Amino acid sequence: MTTPTAAHYLFLTTSTREPGHVGNTEWLARQAAAALPAGTPQTWHHLARMDLPPFVDQRHTSGTYAPPEGDMKTLLDATLAATHIVFVAPVYWYSIPSPLKTYLDHWSAWMRVPGLAFKEPMGAKTLALITTSGDRTKAQPMIDSVALCAQFLSMTWGGALWGKGGPPGAVQNDAQAVAAASRFLTAPAAA
């Protein structure tokens, strides 16, 4: 698959909140997405609602992986089709939610599927993070982790948008985050 040239955003929501409830992080991400130019292609996947098998590390045994199937193939195809990947991830225990960790672990497999170009095309993409938590400093370890993932694959780091989370609707009262959302994806800053 060739790397697309027109902007196409892949939003991966990673909260494990019950279906039907939009959390603070997803609400903030939807504000950022609404500010994109009209007609900009967007794909949204809720990782917690997908069948993500545990990653089995066979890098040092067989060294290769079979092509993914089911929801993992859907995610691989969406990942390769996107020019911009946006992790929509609330802070869970100073880190990323487990569905996002599982998805990222599968990147190790995708780099080792015979005949699949994964690592090189990823270097042409932008990776960004939208997150919320009760305290910005407690989000920093997660932000650093995602930035390092971008660096490992030579992706452009699109930065992190943080908002004050907590109880439902809390981020809507964070005027600074709401204002930043309106320009985050159109003029991202690596902050």
C-alpha positions in Angstrom: 0.0 0.0 0.0 1.3 3.4 -0.9 1.3 6.3 1.6 -1.6 8.6 0.9 -0.8 12.2 0.0 -4.1 14.0 0.9 -4.7 14.4 4.6 -6.6 11.5 6.2 -7.0 11.4 10.0 -7.3 8.2 12.0 -8.7 8.8 15.5 -8.1 5.9 17.8 -10.3 6.3 20.9 -8.8 4.1 23.7 -11.0 4.7 26.7 -12.6 1.7 28.4 -15.6 3.8 29.4 -19.0 2.0 28.9 -20.4 2.2 25.3 -22.7 5.1 24.8 -20.8 7.4 27.2 -18.6 10.0 25.6 -15.7 10.8 28.0 -13.7 14.0 28.4 -10.9 12.9 26.1 -13.2 11.9 23.2 -15.3 15.0 23.7 -12.1 17.1 23.4 -10.9 15.1 20.4 -14.2 15.7 18.6 -13.8 19.4 19.1 -10.3 19.2 17.5 -11.7 17.1 14.6 -14.5 19.6 14.0 -11.9 22.3 13.4 -10.4 20.4 10.5 -11.2 21.8 7.0 -14.6 20.6 5.7 -14.4 17.3 3.9 -11.1 16.2 5.5 -11.4 12.4 5.7 -11.6 11.0 9.2 -11.8 7.4 10.4 -12.7 6.7 14.0 -12.2 3.4 15.8 -13.0 2.6 19.4 -10.2 0.1 20.4 -12.0 -1.2 23.5 -14.9 -2.3 21.2 -12.7 -4.3 18.9 -11.3 -7.8 19.1 -7.6 -7.1 19.9 -5.8 -10.4 20.6 -2.9 -10.3 23.1 0.4 -9.7 21.4 2.6 -12.8 21.4 6.3 -11.8 21.2 7.9 -14.2 18.7 10.6 -11.8 17.5 13.4 -14.0 18.8 11.8 -17.3 17.9 10.2 -17.5 14.5 10.9 -13.8 13.9 8.0 -13.3 11.6 4.2 -13.0 11.9 1.3 -14.0 9.8 -0.8 -11.2 8.2 -3.4 -9.9 10.7 -7.0 -10.9 10.4 -10.3 -9.5 11.6 -10.2 -6.3 13.6 -6.4 -6.3 13.6 -6.4 -6.2 9.8 -9.0 -3.4 9.9 -6.6 -1.5 12.2 -3.6 -2.2 10.1 -5.4 -1.0 6.9 -6.6 2.1 8.7 -3.2 2.8 10.1 -1.5 2.6 6.7 -4.3 4.6 5.0 -3.9 7.6 7.4 -1.6 10.5 7.1 -2.3 11.6 10.7 -2.8 9.2 13.6 -4.4 10.7 16.7 -4.4 8.7 19.9 -7.5 9.7 21.9 -6.3 8.4 25.3 -7.2 9.4 28.8 -4.5 8.9 31.4 -4.9 5.6 33.2 -2.4 5.1 36.0 0.0 7.6 34.5 0.0 5.7 31.2 -2.0 4.7 28.2 -5.2 2.6 28.4 -4.6 -1.1 27.8 -6.4 -1.2 24.4 -3.9 1.3 23.1 -1.0 -0.6 24.5 -2.2 -3.8 22.8 -2.5 -1.9 19.5 1.0 -0.5 19.8 2.4 -3.9 20.7 1.0 -5.2 17.4 3.2 -2.6 15.6 6.1 -5.0 16.5 4.3 -7.8 14.6 3.4 -5.6 11.6 7.1 -4.7 11.2 7.7 -8.4 10.8 5.0 -9.6 8.4 6.7 -10.9 5.3 6.0 -8.7 2.3 4.3 -5.9 4.4 5.9 -2.5 4.3 5.0 -1.0 7.7 8.0 0.8 9.3 9.0 2.9 6.2 5.4 4.2 5.4 4.9 5.1 9.1 7.8 7.5 8.8 5.7 9.6 6.5 2.9 10.0 9.0 2.2 12.4 11.9 1.4 11.0 15.4 -0.5 13.1 17.9 -2.1 12.6 21.3 -5.2 14.0 22.8 -5.6 13.3 26.5 -7.2 14.4 29.7 -6.5 13.8 33.4 -6.9 15.5 36.7 -3.4 17.0 36.6 -1.2 17.9 33.6 2.1 16.8 35.3 0.6 13.3 35.8 0.0 13.0 32.1 3.6 13.7 31.2 4.9 10.1 31.4 2.2 9.0 28.9 2.9 12.0 26.6 6.6 11.2 26.6 5.9 7.5 25.8 3.8 8.4 22.8 6.4 10.9 21.6 9.0 8.2 21.8 6.8 5.8 19.7 6.7 8.5 17.0 10.4 9.0 17.2 11.1 5.2 16.9 9.3 5.1 13.6 10.6 8.4 12.4 7.1 9.8 12.5 6.4 13.5 12.8 5.4 14.3 16.4 2.2 16.3 16.2 2.3 17.1 19.9 -0.1 16.6 22.7 -3.4 18.3 23.5 -4.2 18.0 27.2 -7.4 19.0 29.0 -8.6 18.9 32.6 -10.4 15.6 33.0 -12.1 13.9 35.9 -15.9 13.6 36.2 -18.0 13.6 33.0 -18.1 17.0 31.3 -15.1 18.4 33.3 -13.1 19.2 30.2 -15.9 21.4 28.8 -15.1 23.8 31.6 -11.4 24.0 30.6 -11.5 27.1 28.4 -7.8 26.8 27.6 -8.1 23.2 26.4 -11.3 24.0 24.4 -9.5 26.9 22.7 -6.4 24.9 22.0 -8.5 22.1 20.4 -9.8 24.5 17.8 -6.2 24.8 16.4 -4.5 21.7 17.6 -4.8 19.6 14.4 -4.6 22.5 12.0 -1.4 24.1 13.5 0.0 21.5 15.9 2.8 22.4 18.3 5.1 19.8 19.7 4.2 20.5 23.3 
